[in-house]
Amino acid sequence: MEVGDQPPASWDCDTYCRAHHDTAVGLLCAECRALHDYAYRRIERCVFGDAKPTCANCTVHCYNAAMRERVRQVMRWAGPHMLWRHPVLTIRHIIDGRQPGPVITRPDRGRAGSCRAEEARPAK
């Protein structure tokens, strides 16, 4: 998998682990491996598919609170380092971050209080 094909979380985990846990290139410690696998599973199962926005702009937060904070910590450190190693990927990520996230609309099923339910009532 090329760097451009990997989600930014993959690259972030690798560089963070190398800097903070003294691992070799391409190897992750158990903690970083668990975070990487969790993030990758969430990205693969994203309800938006290929239209997935950056996590900051997403309307559906699929990470649990503990993992979200851990990913935030890794990205906060890796973001500035990514600029020097992969400037094109960084610029693409910044541009993607400025796009509004898609919104999931739920179909109206005629529940009380909905517009469709209000219109269906007979006039008195």
C-alpha positions in Angstrom: 0.0 0.0 0.0 1.4 3.4 -1.0 1.5 6.3 1.4 -1.2 8.1 -0.5 -3.5 5.0 -0.3 -3.1 4.7 3.5 -5.4 6.6 5.8 -3.5 9.4 7.6 -4.1 7.5 10.9 -1.8 4.7 9.6 1.1 7.0 8.9 0.5 8.9 12.1 0.7 5.8 14.2 3.9 4.6 12.5 5.8 7.9 13.0 4.4 8.4 16.6 5.4 5.0 17.6 8.9 5.3 16.1 9.4 8.6 18.0 7.9 7.7 21.3 8.4 4.0 21.7 11.7 3.5 19.8 10.3 0.9 17.3 11.7 0.2 13.9 10.2 1.6 10.6 7.0 -0.3 9.8 6.8 -1.9 13.3 4.4 -0.9 16.0 4.3 -1.6 19.7 1.3 -3.4 21.1 -0.4 -0.2 22.2 0.1 1.6 18.8 -0.9 -1.6 16.9 -4.2 -1.8 18.8 -4.9 1.9 18.0 -3.9 1.5 14.4 -6.2 -1.6 14.0 -9.1 0.1 15.7 -8.8 3.2 13.6 -8.5 1.2 10.4 -11.6 -0.9 11.2 -13.6 2.2 11.9 -12.5 3.8 8.6 -13.3 0.6 6.7 -16.8 0.5 8.2 -17.6 4.2 7.8 -21.2 4.8 6.8 -20.0 7.5 4.3 -17.7 5.2 2.4 -15.5 7.0 -0.1 -17.2 10.3 0.8 -15.8 10.1 4.4 -14.9 13.5 5.7 -12.1 14.1 8.2 -13.0 13.1 11.7 -13.2 16.7 12.9 -15.9 17.4 10.3 -17.8 14.1 10.6 -21.4 14.2 11.9 -21.1 10.6 13.1 -18.4 10.0 15.7 -17.7 6.3 15.5 -14.7 6.2 17.9 -15.3 5.6 21.6 -14.2 8.4 23.9 -10.9 6.8 25.1 -9.8 5.9 21.5 -10.9 9.3 20.2 -8.6 11.0 22.8 -5.8 8.7 22.0 -6.1 9.3 18.2 -6.3 13.1 18.9 -3.0 12.8 20.9 -1.3 10.9 18.1 -2.5 13.2 15.4 -1.6 16.3 17.3 2.0 15.1 17.4 2.2 13.6 14.0 0.4 16.4 12.0 3.4 18.9 12.0 5.8 16.0 11.2 3.6 14.9 8.3 4.1 18.3 6.6 7.8 17.6 6.1 7.6 13.9 5.2 4.5 14.0 2.9 3.6 17.6 1.9 1.2 16.5 -0.8 -0.7 14.2 1.6 -0.8 17.0 4.2 -2.2 19.5 1.8 -4.9 17.0 0.6 -5.8 16.4 4.3 -6.0 20.1 5.0 -8.3 20.6 1.9 -10.4 17.7 2.9 -10.7 19.2 6.4 -12.2 22.3 5.0 -15.0 20.5 3.2 -18.3 20.2 5.2 -19.1 16.7 6.3 -22.1 14.9 4.7 -25.2 14.6 6.8 -27.1 11.4 7.3 -30.8 12.0 6.9 -33.3 9.6 8.5 -36.4 8.8 6.5 -39.6 10.2 8.1 -41.7 7.3 9.2 -44.8 9.3 10.1 -43.9 9.7 13.8 -46.0 12.1 15.9 -44.6 15.6 15.7 -43.1 15.2 12.2 -44.3 17.4 9.3 -45.7 14.5 7.4 -47.7 13.4 10.5 -49.0 16.9 11.0 -50.2 17.2 7.4 -52.0 13.8 7.6 -54.3 14.9 10.4 -57.9 15.9 9.4 -58.8 19.5 9.8 -61.3 20.3 12.7 
